[in-house]
Amino acid sequence: MQLPIARSLFTTLLVLAACHAPEAPTAPSAAATEAKLDLAECAGRAWTGEEFLKYCTQASGLNFTYASEVAEGLRGTPLRVFGNTRLSRGELETFLGELLAVNGFELRRVGPEHLNVLEVRRKSS
């Protein structure tokens, strides 16, 4: 006698679970999309190009990709950052493009905009 009740209860729970609509994802907050990089935190320190890109990823949410031969070049490129400016993500992208260009690299956006992926390449001559 208990088998039909268990089967009925199971069917009811299964239908309820299937009908449950998960919550819609929410857009990132303005604070998350407007992360700022404070140059005062890294001013005066000797960085390699690779270390600075890792710091920028953690501080801003930008993602960097590069080939292994570019990684070797970044490891061998000393960078010094000076200033006490806070940069938004867009300003940081421009700043990095200029900083890398001076050191023989170029920066370009790849993939969908929402992934925030920037490719670092050797500057073509």
N, C-alpha and C positions, 0 to 999 in steps of 0.2 A: 504494500500500500504506500510506503514512503517513496518508492521509486518514481511514480508519476508526479508527486509534489516536488521532488528534487529536480526532475527533468523540467517541470514547468518553471520553477524558480531560476534554474540555469538559463532557460530560454529568455525569460524576462530580463535577467541581468545582462545577457548578451545583447539584446535589443537596446537596452538603455545605454550600454557602453558604446554601441555603434552610433547612437543618436547624439552622443555628447560632442558638442562642437568645441574644439580646443580654442583657447583665446588667440586672437589675431596678434601677430607680432607688432610691437610698438616701434615707432621711429626712434632712433637714438636722440638723446637730449641735446639741446644746443651746446651744452658744456662739453659733451663727448665729441661732437663734430667740430668744435672750435678749440681743440686742445692747443695749448700754447707751449712753446719751447722757450725756456728762460736761458738766454745765453750767459747770464751771470753765473749760472751753475757750472758752466764748462769753460769759462774764460781763463786763459793763462795755462791751462793744462795741455800737455803734449799728448795728442791723440794720433792714432793711425787712422787712415781713412775708414777702415773697416770698423774700428771701435766707435768712431763718431756716428757712422750710419746705424750701428746697433743702438746707441744712445738715442738717436733721433727716432728710431722705431718705437722704443719704450716710451718716450716722452710724447710722441705725436700720433702714433697709430699708423704712420706711413709704413709701407712694406717695401723693402728693397730686394732686388734680385740681380745677380751678376754671375758671369761665367767664372770658372776656377782661375783662369789666367788673369782676369780682372781682380779677383780676390787677392792674388799674389801682389798685384800692383798696388792695391789699396792698403795692404799690410805694410808695404814698403814706403808709403807716402805719409810723411808727418804733416799733421794739420795743427794749427794753433788758431783758436777762436778768441776774439776779443770783443768786448762790449757788454752791455747790461740790458739789451733789448729783449722784449718778449715777442716772439714771432708766432703768428697763427699758422695753421697748416699750409695755407696758400703761400704765405710769405716765406715759410721755411723751405718750401719746394723751390722757390725762386732763389733764395739764399744758397741752398745746396747746389743748385745748377751752376751758379756763378763760382762758388768755392771749388767745386769739382772741375769746372772748365779751366780754371787757373792751374790746376794740377794735372791736366791732360786727360780728363774724363768728361763724359757727357751723361746727362740724365734725361730719360724720356719716359712718359707715362705709357704703360701697357695694360691691356685687359680692361674690364669694365670699371667705370669710374668709382663705384661703391667699394671696390676692393682696395683702392689706394695703393696700387703697385707701381713702383718706379724702377726702371731698369738702368743700371749703371754700366756704361760701355767705355772702352778706350775711345778717345776723341779721334775721329777720322781726319786724316791730314789732307 
